[in-house]
């Protein structure tokens, strides 16, 4: 007699404008600290605007420690979060029954102007570079399906495990802000350039910046990159 499979989330982490890892993000939320800041013109927009940006200084420091400075910003964030999940779960991407599934809407969108044949702006190339870093045995797949990409990736991972294709799947999702992203939302006039004070005493923005798919963030989905990373494990119910 066969029993239905129970699929478990065995590890997770989060990198956002509020911090690196779940504890830092929860502490920021508990203390009512927003990740939204006024960003100077030039980095992600031709004009100053409000957006949640991941701490570049902290990212650079962590990238140096992991010796991944040759990777793009997007790839560095993926690698840092995936490594954290591997440390928590004990998953090994070099094992044939373990794989990595990436979820992103734009990938290395900040490299859009660089389009040689092997440019990491292509999603398949970005996935290949990340997979090579971890010595992944299986080809790293990418799901890019607009704002539902994150949920789609989790569903696909669950089905892979249920079908017996893999025993473990690490799902990693993320996106970054760039001129391409902000110009799109500015064209809809839905990005705020100032805070306003509501009657409840909480500061809000009148608009929002795309955080990347259907993951978690604060203040109207304002973070530059919100990632949620899972290790899914297959088991039989006894």
Secondary structure, 3 states (H helix, E strand, C coil): CCCCEEEEECCCCCEECCEECHHHHHHHHHCCCCCEEEECCCCCCCCCEEEECCCHHHHHHHHHHHCCCCCCHHHHHHHHHHHHHHHHHCCCCCCCCEEEEEECCCCCHHHCCCCCCCCCCCHHHHHHHHHHHCCCCCCCEEECCHHHHHHHHHHHHHHHHHHCCCCEEEEEECCCCCHHHHHHHHHCCCCCCCEEECCCCCEEECCCCCCCCCCCCCCCCCECCCCCEEEEEEEECC
